[in-house]
């Protein structure tokens, strides 16, 4: 009863915000970036809620909390420090100024204008479409199963409800609606995470006692010869903390903030938020060693995705469990809306407006963006519903492939004036080939190492190729670095 009541209130509020956002959206810039008028608190929480989804709370926290024990908390610390606080300080100001200098709204547009390459925008847009759309479908899939179990409705109906509500507020309100819902969802996530930690810890005698119990039981559950090792832990910290530096849906938050003077405040807010959410999630995952002697199994195989849902369902009172469900829903819907918005922009802005019909009117641009957002949500439904084999592989590859393709070109574009178009092409191809090739060579269990290598390799390739190819024009450099220095 509690779950259904809170869910109904939450979903009605999301629809209301979508209608409100529609009244404030008249241009493509409004729909995609909120007219670059978003304040620091809203921008910071929009970044944080896009960062964390059901994948963290159900998948990562459960499996990594069991496999690494208390060491998994370092992943949350890395996400907060490097993926949030330092990311805003290092990237925020330059991104805000340079994207305004170049008059761009998307990552593909940034690459085209910064490096004078017409077709690099198309190449980048195709990468985003191929790898981010399946990622959004995987989040829908996780939410569908969560609602199926907790509300005793069919998986199909759960998917339709989630996709319908996300579609309404995103298609109507665009980025204005996303940021306001992100702010509300962020508050829910903070309250739910803190309460979850306190209640579960209290069942073991308090936080200090819980930490001692995990440290005592972890070696019994994971013997020294089966410990995954610190190379894999380091790769996980690097992949999840620095990967966001090259993810288009995360970088978009830097474009949209009202002023570069607000970056420092946003960095502090985002860092605090990420610390609470990341540490709470992985700490909760490590507590599974107190409540279980073995991972629940399905058909004889460890079902890590059941660890956290079972742990919460069995140990939290119904009203609090309703809040936790809302927490997971909030995290996932925020991530979903950002993914769908960026994926649809790859077609509407980067391919159609950029190559097919550059003269499209303001009204038609917004209409096309709304249409494609709805279409991408529908496609996500079918991907999540039918689980095509190739799509499942693309979901696993998405983070490393996208970060590997964009991270080095984006950073060199912001900080190194000598970066060339040829160097960027070489870096993007290297990142894709390395992350995909190593994924299949090392296997899914070592995919964080493959992703990390795919992200790092372009940092060597881009400058090497750039030094031996024609430098960019002085006009381009002057325009891009105006007010930056």
N, C-alpha and C positions, 0 to 999 in steps of 0.2 A: 504493500500500500504506500509506504513512504517513497519507495523508488518510483512508482508510477506518478505520484503527485509531484515530486520534485522534477521529474523528467518532463511532465506536461508543462509546468511553469517555465522551465528552461527553454523548451522548444518554442512555446508561444512568444517568449521574449526575443528569441533569435529571429523569428519571422517579423516581429514589430521593428526590430533594428534594420532588417533588410528594406522594409518599406520606407523607414526614415532615411536610410542611406540613398535610396533612389531619388529622393527629393533634392539631395545635395550633389547629384552626379549628372553633369551635362556634357562633359568632354571626355576624350579618351584618357587624358592625364588625370582627371578626377577618378575615373573608374579604376585605373591601374595603380596610381600613386596617391590618390586622395588630394590631388592638386599640390603636392609637396607642402602641406600645411599641418602635418601631424606633429603633436607635441612630444616631449621627451618621455613622459610616463607611458603614454599609449604606445609610442614607438618601441620602447624597451620591452613592454609586456607582449606586444605583437611579435617581436623577435623571439622572446623566450618561449611563448606558447607554440610558435611554429617549430621551434627546436625540438620540443619533447612531445611525444604522442603515445598512443597505446603500445607502440613497439617498445618504448622504454619501460613502461610500467609492467607489461605482461611478458614480453619476450626477453629483452636485455636484462632487466633487473632480476628476473627469475633464474635464467640460465647462468648469468655471470655471477650473481650473488651466491649461487650454489657452487659453481666451479672455482671461483676465486676467493670466496668467503669475504672477510672484511677488506681485503685488498681491492675488491670491486669498487669500493667507495672512492678510490683514487680516480676512477673514470669520471664520476660526478664532479670531483674537485677540478679535474682537467677541463671538463665542459664549462664549468663556471669561470675559471680563470682565463683559459686560452680561447675557448669557443665563444665566450660572451664578453667579459670585461675587457680583455686585451683586444679582441676583435673590433669592438666599437672604438677603442682609442686609436688603434693603428689604421683601420680602414674607413671609419665613419666620416671624418672631415674631408679627406681627399675624395672619397666617392661622392659625397654630397656636392662638393664644388665642381668636380670634373664632369659629372653627369649633367649638371646644369650648364656648364660651359659648352658641352658638346650637344646639348638639347636632346638627350637620349633617355629612354624609360626602361629598357631591358638590357640584359647581358649581351645578346647578339648585336643590338644596336650600338652598345658601347664598343664592342670589338670592331665593328665596321667603321665607326667614326674615329676612333682612336688610332686605328692602323690603316685607314684608307683602303679597305678591302671590301668590295661589293659582295662577293660570294661567301665571305666568311660568316656573314650574318645568316645566310641560308644553312651553312654547315652547322653552326651553333644551334640554330632553331631545331634542326633535325635531331641533334643529340638530346636536346631537352625533351622533345616530343617522345622519342623512343624510350628514354630511361625514366623520366619523371612520371609519365602517365601510369605505367605499371606500379610504380611506388605508391601513387595515390590509391590505386585499386587494392593494394595489399593492406592499407590502413582501413579502407572500407570493409575488407574481408575480416580483419581482426575485430572490428566493432560489431559486425553482423553476428559473429560467433558469441561475443560477449553478451549481446542482447538476447540471443537465442537461449542461452543458459539461464540468465537472470530473470527474464520476463516471460519465459516459457512460450515464446512465439516462434514461428518458423524462421529459418535463416533467410529465406527469400523476403518475407515481410519485414524483417529487421533491416535488411539491406535497403529496401524501398523507402522505409521511414527515414533512415539516415541520409540517403541520397536526396530524398525529396526536401528535407529541411535544409541541408547544406546548399542545395541548388537554389532554393527560394531566397535565402539571405545573401548568397554570393551573387547570383544573377541580377537581383534587383539593386543591391546596394554597392557592389564592387568593393574597392579598398576601404572606403569610409565605413561600410558595414563590417568588414573583416576586422579592422582595428578596434572598433568599439566592442564587438563581440570578443575579440582577443583580450581586451582589458577586463571584461567581466569574467571570462574563462580563467584568466590569470589569477584573479582574486580567489576563485573557487579552488584552483589548483594549490595555491599557497595554504589555504585553510585546511583543505583535505589532506595534504601531505603531512603537515605538522601534526594534525590530529591522529592520523594513521600511525605515525612513528610513536607518539606518546602512548596510545592505547596498546599497541603490540608490545612495546617495551615494558609497560606496566605489568603485563601478564608474566613477564620473566623477572620481575623485581626491580625494574628501572633500567635506564639506558646503560649505566656502568656495568650492572650485573649482566645485562643482555650481551654486551660486547665481550665480557669475560666468558660467558657460556659459548658464544660462537667460536671464540678462539680455542676453547677447550674441545669442542665437538668437531670442528673443521678437519683436523688431522685424522680423526676416526672415520670420517666420511670420504675424504680425499687423501689417500696415502701419498707420501712424498714422491713415490715413483709415478704417480698419476697426476701430479700437479702440472697444470698447463705451461707454467714457466713465465718468466717476466718479459721475454721478447713478445709473446702474444699479448700480454697485458699492456706493454708499451705501445704496441701497434693499435690496440683498441683505443687507448687514450688519444693517440695521435690522430687516428682516423675520425673519431667522433668529435674531437675538439677542434682540429684544424680543417677538417673536411668542409665545415660550414663556411669557411673563408672563400670557398669557390662555388657554393651552391646558389643558383640564381634566386630561389625563393627566399633565401636569407639576406643576400646582398641587397635585394629590393628594399628592405627596411631602411638602409642607409640613404637610398635615393629620396625617400618620401618624408624624412624628418624636416620640420619647419625651418630650422636654421642650423648651420654648423656649430654655432655657439652653444647649442644644447647637447652636443655629443657627449661631453664629460658627464653630465647629469644622467643621460640615458645609459652610459656605460656602467655607472654605479648601480642603478636600478636593475639593469639586466643581470649584472653579476650577482647581486643579492638574490634575485629570483631564481637564477640557475643553480646557485648553491643550495637553496632550500629544496628545489625540485629534484635535482640530480642526486644529492647526498641522501635525501629521504628515500628515493626509489631504490638505490643500490644498497642502502642500509637495510631496508625492508627485505630485499632479496637475500641478503646474508642471514637474516633471522630465520630463514627456512631451515637452517641447520639446528635450530632449537626445537622447532615444531615437527620436523621430519627426520627419520633415520635413513630414508632413501627417497629418490625422486619418484613420484607417481608414474606408473607405466601404462602404456596402451599397446596391446599386441606384443608385449615383451620389450618395447622400446621406451626409453625415458621420455616422458611428456613434460618437458621443461615449461611449456606454455601454460600448464595447469598449476604450477607451483604457487604463483602469486594469487590467481583467482581462488584456488582452494584455501590457501592460507587466510585470505581476507574473509571469505564467506564463513569459514568455521570459527573465526576468532573475533569478529566485529559484530556489534549489535546492529539490528536492521536499520535504524535511522542513520547510523554512521556509514554502513555499507552503501546506503543510497547516496550519500555524499561522495564516497569513493568512486562509485559508478559515474557520478556526474563529473568527477575529477578526470577520469579516463576519457569520458566522452568529450569533455572540454579540450583536453590536450589533443585529441585526435581530430576533432572538427576544425580546430585552428590550423593544424598541419595540412589537413585536406584542402581547406579553402586556399591556402597559399600555393600548394602544389597545382591545383586546378587553374588558378589565376595565371600562374607563370606558364603552364603548359598551353593554355589557350592563347596567351599572348604570343607564343612562338609562331602560331599560325596567323592570328589576326593582325599583329603588329609587324612581326619580323618577316613573314613570308608574303601575306596578301598585300598589306599596306606598303611593305618595303620593296616588293618585286613585281606584283601583279597590277595593283592599282594605287600608285602613290597619291593620286589626287582625290581619293575617297573623301567624302564630306565628313564633318565632325559628327553629325547625327548618325550617319551610316556606320562610322567607325565604332561608336559606342554600341549600336545595335548588333554589329557583327561580333563584338567582344562578348556581349551577353549571350548571343546565340551559341558561340563556340564554347563558352563556359558551361552552358547547359548540355551541349553535345558531349563534351569531355566527361561530364559527370555521368551521363548515360553510358558512354563507352566504359567508364570505370566500373559501372554496375555489371556489365556483361563479362568483363575480365574477372571481377571478383566472384561472379556467379558460376562461371564455367571453368575457371582455373586452367587455362591453356598451358601446356608444358613449357613452351618457349617464353611465355609471360612470367612464369614462376622464376625462370633463370634470370630474366631481365630485372625482376624485383631484387634478387640477390646482388646483382651487379650494379644497381643504380647509383648507390652512394659513391663508390669508388670510381666508376666510369665518369660521372658528371663532375665530381671534384677533381679527378685527374685531368679532365679536358680543360677545365676553366680556371683552376686555382692559380697556376703559374702565369698564364697569359694576363689574367686580371691583375695580379699583384705587380708584375713587371710593367704593365700598362699604367698603373698608378704611380710607380716610384722610379722607373728607369726610362729616361727619354730616348735612349738608343735602341729600344726594343723595336723590331721590324715585323712586318706582316709575315714574312717567310718564317721567322723565328716562332711566331704565334702558331702558325699552321703546324710547324714541326712539333711544337710542344703539345698541342691538342691531340695530334695523332699519336704521339709517344705515350701520353697519359692514357688514352683509350686502349691502345695495343697492350701496354704493360699491365693495366688493371684487369683487362679481360683475359689476356693470355695467362697471367699468373693465377687468376681465379680458377681456371680449368686445370692448370698444372699442379697447383698446391692443394686444390680441393676446397670445398665450402667451409670446412672447419678452420682453415687458415686464411680465409678471405680477408680478415683485417690486415694481414701482412701484405697480401696482394694489393689491396686498396691503398695502403700506405706507400708501397713502392710506386704504384701508378701515380700517386700525387707528388712524390718527390722527384721522379725521373725528369719531368719537364723543366724543373728548376735548373737542371744542367743543360738540357737541350736548347731551351729558348735563348739564353745568352750566347751559346756557342754559334748557333745559326745566325743570330742577329749581328754578331761581330763580323761575319763574312758576307753579309748581304747589304743591299742599299739602305742607308739610314732614312728614316721618315723625314718629310719636308719640314722646314722651319715653321711654315704657316700652321701645320697641324699641331706641332709641339707648342707653339705660342698660344694657340687657342685652347688646347687641352689643359695646360698648366697655368693659365691666367689665375691670379689670386692665390696660387699654391706656392709658387717659387721653385 
